[in-house]
Amino acid sequence: MNRKLLSRLLLVGVALAMLAGCGGGNGGTSGNNNQSGGSDLSNLSGELKASGASFPDAYYQEVVSAFKEKAPNANVTYNAVGSGTGKKEFGQGLTDFAGSDSLVKDSDGVAAGSFLYVPTVAAPITVSYNLSGVDKLQLSADTVAKIFQTDIKKWNDPAIAADNPGVTLPDKDITVAHRSDGSGTTNNFTRFLKAAAPSSWKLGSGDTVAWPSGTQGGEKNTGVAQIIQQSDGGIGYVDLSDATESKLAFASIKNKDGQFVQPTLEAAAAALEGAEFADDLTYNPLNAAGAASYPITSPTYLLIKSRYDDPTKATLVKAFVRYVLTDGQALAKEVNFAALPSSLQQKALAQLDKVQS
Amino acid sequence: MTTQTTQEPEQPALTGGGGGVRAERLFSRWTLATGLLVLAILALILITTTNEAWPVLRAGGFRFITERTWDPNPQTGDAVFGALSFMYGTAVSSLIALLIAVPISVGIALFLTELAPRRLGAPAVTIIDLLASVPSVVFGLWGVLVVAPALVHVYRWLNDVLGGIPLLGDVFGVPVGTGRSFMTAGVILAIMITPIITSISREVLSTVPQANKDAAYAVGATHWEMITGAVFPHSFAGLIGAVMLGLGRAMGETIAVALVIGGATAITPNIFAGGNTMAAIIVQQFGESTGLFTAALIGLGVVLFAMTIVVNLAARVVVNRAELRMRGAAG
C-alpha cells in the first residue's frame, strides 16, 4: 500500500517535470542582419511579429508572403486578432507593429507619442444583401440607417421603394446581420451612418453598438456573410474582400454628392482623393465628397513605434513597411483593396524617416 | 519510510508498525490539502474576477443585473452595461437543453442498466462516451451549417400550428430566417450534455441493490413499477447530481452557443428568436474590449458563477426534500 502510493506520487512528479520541460522550448528570436538600408532585401534577416485588424488581413498576408520571397531570411507574421487586441499587444510590447482600423484611444494601452500611424490601404465596406428576384438595389444612408435599426422591417417598405424606382420589391421580412464581436468594420460602418444619416441613426458608433433585438450577430466578416447567404431577405455589412469571396450582391450607396455608387476599388480610391488628412496621417474617407466616391470606405493603418531599442528591429520594420508602401501597393488590387493615392503614399513613406533606433 | 517497508517485505502494511501510521497521516494530510486546494482555487477565482469587475459593479450596483440594455458605445452619455438579457439567454437555452436531454439521458441509462442485453450495453456506452469527446466548436459549426437551417422548417411549421394559440403562440413565435435562436442553442446543448448525464445516471442506477429490485418483482411489479418503486427512490439524489453536472456544462458552454444562438441582445418569450448568453457574449466581445467594457464582461463571469452556485444550492434543497418523500413512499 505504502509503496504503491509512493510510486504513484513519483509518477505524477515525473509527469509534471516533463510538462515543465515542454514549456521551456521557445528559443530566442534575435534579429541579426547586415545594416542594409532596405534596398537590398535579400540581406535582411530576423523576425517580426505583428497582430491587429482582421479587415486588411487578406492584404497583409499577401504582402507578407511576397516579402518572404524577396527576403528569405526575414520572417514576418501578422496575426488577425482584431484592432483592439492588436493595439493592446502592441502597447504591451508583445509585437513589433500592429494593424488597426481605428485610431488609438487613451484606454487602448498604447502611450501617446510612442508610435506613428502609417496608412497602408483602404477598402469599401459593402452593404450586401440576399433577396431573390432583386439583383440591383440602391440605398440612401437614411434608408440604410433605418434598416439596420429595424425601423424598416419589410423589403417593400416605401423608403426602400423610393430609392429604387421601377424595381419590384417583395413583401419579405428583412434579416439584419451584424458583427457579434467587437470590430473596426462595425466602427467605420456606424461612423458612416452617424455622419451621413444624423437625423435617422440613433445607435451611436463604436466597435460594438447596441443592435436591436430582432437582428442576428455573426463572428467576423465571414460570419456575417454566412448569415446573409443563409437567409432570403438578409442584409449586412461585409468588407469587399469577403463579400466577393462569398459571392454576395452589393447595394449601391448614395454618396454625399447624391450619386448611387457601387462598392468598387475605383470608387474607394475616389473617396481617398476626397478625404482630408491630419498631420499624423490619420484621415477619414467616410462619406467623402466627390461624385464617384463610395461613401463607406474604410481606412486602415499600421502602428509602428517611433523608437525601437534594437537597431536591427528598426531596420527590419522600416524595410517591411517600405515594401508595403511601394511594391506591396501593387498587390492590393488582387485581394480587393484600394492602393493609396501617390500623394498619401509619399507622406506615409516620410513617416519611416521619423523612426529612431 | 521507503527503506522501512522494503526491509520488511513480508509484513503486511495494515498490521505494520510506525510506517502504516505515518502513511496514514500523510494520506489524510494530502487529501485534506487537495480538498482545500479546490476551495482555495474557487475562492481566488471569485475574488480576482470580482475585483476586476469592481469598476462596473460599483458604478452600476444592482442595476448591473436588472438592466437589459448592453450598450458599450451609446449615441449620447455613458456606456450602459446590463446583464439581464444575457442571464435570460443562459437560463432559457439551458432550460431547453435540460427539457430535451434529461428524458433522453435517463431513458438511455435505464435501458442500459435494466433492459439491454449485456452484449448491446458495452458498445452503446462506448458510442455515448465518444459523443462526449467531440469538441464543442465542432458541435457549433455543425449547428450553424446543418442544424439551424434544417430546423427553420420545423420552427415555421410549429409556428403555423401553434402560433394562433394565446401564450403558446408567444413561445412558438415567428422564427428568424437563419434559425439561429434560443431553441437551436438548446438543441445543440442537449446533444452536448446527453453523454455526461447518461453516463453518470448509468453509474448511479447500477448501484441500486439487486435485492431491492427482486423484492419489487416478487410482489408482482412490472418493469415500470419496479423502476418507479425501487430504482428511482434509491438513486434520486444521484440522478439530480447528474442533471446538475449537465446543467453546469450547458450554462457555461461558450463557443457552440455563440455560433448558434444568433447574437442578439433580447428578452423575448419567442424561443425561435435570436438571443445571447453570458458565456457567449464574453467570448465574442472580450478581445476588442477595453477599460470599463472589459470590467463589465468579467462582471458577467461573476454573475454566471453566482448563478451556478444558486442553482446548485437549490438542487440540494430539492434533493433533500424529495429524498425524504420518496423514501417514505417506497417504505
HADDOCK unambig.tbl for C-alpha pairs under 7 A between the chains (distance, minus, plus):
assign (segid A and resid 1 and name CA) (segid B and resid 13 and name CA) 6.56 0.50 0.50
assign (segid A and resid 2 and name CA) (segid B and resid 23 and name CA) 6.67 0.50 0.50
assign (segid A and resid 82 and name CA) (segid B and resid 288 and name CA) 6.65 0.50 0.50
assign (segid A and resid 83 and name CA) (segid B and resid 288 and name CA) 6.98 0.50 0.50
assign (segid A and resid 84 and name CA) (segid B and resid 287 and name CA) 6.77 0.50 0.50
assign (segid A and resid 84 and name CA) (segid B and resid 288 and name CA) 4.41 0.50 0.50
assign (segid A and resid 84 and name CA) (segid B and resid 289 and name CA) 6.71 0.50 0.50
assign (segid A and resid 85 and name CA) (segid B and resid 287 and name CA) 5.62 0.50 0.50
assign (segid A and resid 85 and name CA) (segid B and resid 288 and name CA) 5.68 0.50 0.50
assign (segid A and resid 107 and name CA) (segid B and resid 290 and name CA) 6.21 0.50 0.50
assign (segid A and resid 107 and name CA) (segid B and resid 291 and name CA) 6.16 0.50 0.50
assign (segid A and resid 108 and name CA) (segid B and resid 290 and name CA) 6.38 0.50 0.50
assign (segid A and resid 175 and name CA) (segid B and resid 177 and name CA) 6.76 0.50 0.50
assign (segid A and resid 180 and name CA) (segid B and resid 263 and name CA) 5.82 0.50 0.50
assign (segid A and resid 180 and name CA) (segid B and resid 284 and name CA) 6.10 0.50 0.50
assign (segid A and resid 181 and name CA) (segid B and resid 284 and name CA) 4.60 0.50 0.50
assign (segid A and resid 181 and name CA) (segid B and resid 285 and name CA) 4.87 0.50 0.50
assign (segid A and resid 182 and name CA) (segid B and resid 285 and name CA) 5.36 0.50 0.50
assign (segid A and resid 182 and name CA) (segid B and resid 288 and name CA) 5.09 0.50 0.50
assign (segid A and resid 202 and name CA) (segid B and resid 75 and name CA) 6.22 0.50 0.50
assign (segid A and resid 203 and name CA) (segid B and resid 74 and name CA) 6.16 0.50 0.50
assign (segid A and resid 203 and name CA) (segid B and resid 75 and name CA) 5.51 0.50 0.50
assign (segid A and resid 204 and name CA) (segid B and resid 73 and name CA) 6.42 0.50 0.50
assign (segid A and resid 204 and name CA) (segid B and resid 74 and name CA) 5.18 0.50 0.50
assign (segid A and resid 204 and name CA) (segid B and resid 75 and name CA) 3.65 0.50 0.50
assign (segid A and resid 205 and name CA) (segid B and resid 73 and name CA) 6.21 0.50 0.50
assign (segid A and resid 205 and name CA) (segid B and resid 75 and name CA) 6.85 0.50 0.50
assign (segid A and resid 206 and name CA) (segid B and resid 73 and name CA) 5.56 0.50 0.50
assign (segid A and resid 208 and name CA) (segid B and resid 72 and name CA) 6.48 0.50 0.50
assign (segid A and resid 208 and name CA) (segid B and resid 73 and name CA) 6.63 0.50 0.50
assign (segid A and resid 209 and name CA) (segid B and resid 71 and name CA) 5.86 0.50 0.50
assign (segid A and resid 209 and name CA) (segid B and resid 72 and name CA) 6.37 0.50 0.50
assign (segid A and resid 209 and name CA) (segid B and resid 73 and name CA) 5.61 0.50 0.50
assign (segid A and resid 209 and name CA) (segid B and resid 74 and name CA) 6.95 0.50 0.50
assign (segid A and resid 210 and name CA) (segid B and resid 70 and name CA) 6.18 0.50 0.50
assign (segid A and resid 210 and name CA) (segid B and resid 71 and name CA) 4.76 0.50 0.50
assign (segid A and resid 213 and name CA) (segid B and resid 264 and name CA) 5.32 0.50 0.50
assign (segid A and resid 213 and name CA) (segid B and resid 265 and name CA) 5.33 0.50 0.50
assign (segid A and resid 213 and name CA) (segid B and resid 266 and name CA) 4.74 0.50 0.50
assign (segid A and resid 214 and name CA) (segid B and resid 264 and name CA) 6.85 0.50 0.50
assign (segid A and resid 215 and name CA) (segid B and resid 264 and name CA) 5.88 0.50 0.50
assign (segid A and resid 216 and name CA) (segid B and resid 262 and name CA) 4.97 0.50 0.50
assign (segid A and resid 216 and name CA) (segid B and resid 263 and name CA) 5.53 0.50 0.50
assign (segid A and resid 216 and name CA) (segid B and resid 264 and name CA) 5.66 0.50 0.50
assign (segid A and resid 216 and name CA) (segid B and resid 274 and name CA) 6.55 0.50 0.50
assign (segid A and resid 217 and name CA) (segid B and resid 262 and name CA) 5.48 0.50 0.50
assign (segid A and resid 217 and name CA) (segid B and resid 263 and name CA) 4.22 0.50 0.50
assign (segid A and resid 217 and name CA) (segid B and resid 264 and name CA) 6.20 0.50 0.50
assign (segid A and resid 218 and name CA) (segid B and resid 263 and name CA) 6.87 0.50 0.50
assign (segid A and resid 227 and name CA) (segid B and resid 178 and name CA) 6.51 0.50 0.50
assign (segid A and resid 230 and name CA) (segid B and resid 178 and name CA) 5.86 0.50 0.50
assign (segid A and resid 231 and name CA) (segid B and resid 177 and name CA) 5.22 0.50 0.50
assign (segid A and resid 231 and name CA) (segid B and resid 178 and name CA) 5.41 0.50 0.50
